[in-house]
């Protein structure tokens, strides 16, 4: 009896082993294709996860930058948007099924559509904000007509002064332009000061805007306005002049509650994305100011 039981167990075990061998050797084409597909997903998974993690970091950095722009220009917080994370797109699993790819694509598509709707909503929020504060829109236009990125000079920061031949704190943006060129007001406001400045800017005009902004236009040859006068965006304030020892240019400043801002950051709505990127690069990399 004992020998018979041993024979039955041995036969059963042998049949399992033979079935396994047969399954490996005699797999159907569908089984082989499925195994290849799963192996491909397993090989692709680490790369996909790394890409999504990188996207998450980029989106997070953009959110922080947007927050700084909103607080500086629009005096409000940026609309919130959820960043795409690896957890949102890829399930954290040790094994992948044949439906992984379809699930991944479907989930990513849904997230992209959600992000697109958030972008639309963000623009709608911007337009509503501008309508509500129509009389206090920040200075977002160019102080010169048809300004090219090639006219961009040094912006904020420590720059080499051409007159004193030493490093000084530069508080505005130099714009290379011929003498006599008209200078335009960049937002509605009131002329707060017209003076011959002693800080190297020569004849200058300052305009006070709502929201705590002040714009300053230096290196002028002539002025068309006087203190206390209300001015509109696009109104001519004067012309570019030439000071002894300096090349003709406009020195343009933007201050928020007395703190100098980078004027180039206020040009994004007035130039193409390509020119805006070039302006940012040139203004940041130019080490010598013109005044």
Rosetta blueprint (number, residue, H / E / L):
1 X L
2 X H
3 X H
4 X H
5 X H
6 X H
7 X H
8 X H
9 X H
10 X H
11 X H
12 X H
13 X H
14 X H
15 X H
16 X H
17 X H
18 X H
19 X H
20 X H
21 X H
22 X H
23 X H
24 X H
25 X H
26 X L
27 X L
28 X L
29 X H
30 X H
31 X H
32 X H
33 X H
34 X H
35 X H
36 X H
37 X H
38 X H
39 X H
40 X H
41 X H
42 X H
43 X H
44 X H
45 X H
46 X H
47 X H
48 X H
49 X H
50 X H
51 X H
52 X H
53 X H
54 X H
55 X H
56 X H
57 X H
58 X H
59 X H
60 X H
61 X H
62 X H
63 X H
64 X H
65 X H
66 X H
67 X H
68 X H
69 X H
70 X H
71 X H
72 X H
73 X H
74 X H
75 X L
76 X L
77 X L
78 X L
79 X L
80 X L
81 X L
82 X L
83 X L
84 X L
85 X L
86 X H
87 X H
88 X H
89 X H
90 X L
91 X L
92 X L
93 X L
94 X L
95 X L
96 X L
97 X L
98 X L
99 X L
100 X H
101 X H
102 X H
103 X H
104 X H
105 X H
106 X H
107 X H
108 X H
109 X H
110 X H
111 X H
112 X H
113 X H
114 X H
115 X H
116 X H
117 X H
118 X H
119 X H
120 X H
121 X H
122 X H
123 X H
124 X H
125 X H
126 X H
127 X H
128 X H
129 X H
130 X H
131 X H
132 X H
133 X L
134 X H
135 X H
136 X H
137 X L
138 X L
139 X L
140 X L
141 X L
142 X L
143 X L
144 X L
145 X L
146 X L
147 X L
148 X L
149 X H
150 X H
151 X H
152 X E
153 X L
154 X L
155 X L
156 X L
157 X E
158 X E
159 X E
160 X E
161 X L
162 X L
163 X L
164 X L
165 X L
166 X L
167 X E
168 X E
169 X E
170 X E
171 X L
172 X L
173 X E
174 X E
175 X E
176 X E
177 X L
178 X L
179 X L
180 X L
181 X L
182 X E
183 X E
184 X E
185 X L
186 X L
187 X L
188 X L
189 X E
190 X E
191 X E
192 X E
193 X E
194 X E
195 X E
196 X E
197 X E
198 X L
199 X L
200 X L
201 X L
202 X E
203 X E
204 X E
205 X E
206 X E
207 X E
208 X E
209 X L
210 X L
211 X L
212 X L
213 X E
214 X E
215 X E
216 X E
217 X E
218 X E
219 X E
220 X E
221 X E
222 X E
223 X E
224 X L
225 X L
226 X L
227 X L
228 X L
229 X L
230 X E
231 X E
232 X L
233 X L
234 X L
235 X L
236 X E
237 X E
238 X E
239 X E
240 X E
241 X L
242 X L
243 X L
244 X L
245 X L
246 X L
247 X L
248 X L
249 X E
250 X E
251 X E
252 X E
253 X E
254 X E
255 X E
256 X E
257 X L
258 X L
259 X E
260 X E
261 X E
262 X L
263 X H
264 X H
265 X H
266 X H
267 X L
268 X L
269 X L
270 X L
271 X L
272 X L
273 X H
274 X H
275 X H
276 X H
277 X H
278 X H
279 X H
280 X H
281 X H
282 X H
283 X H
284 X H
285 X H
286 X L
287 X L
288 X E
289 X L
290 X L
291 X L
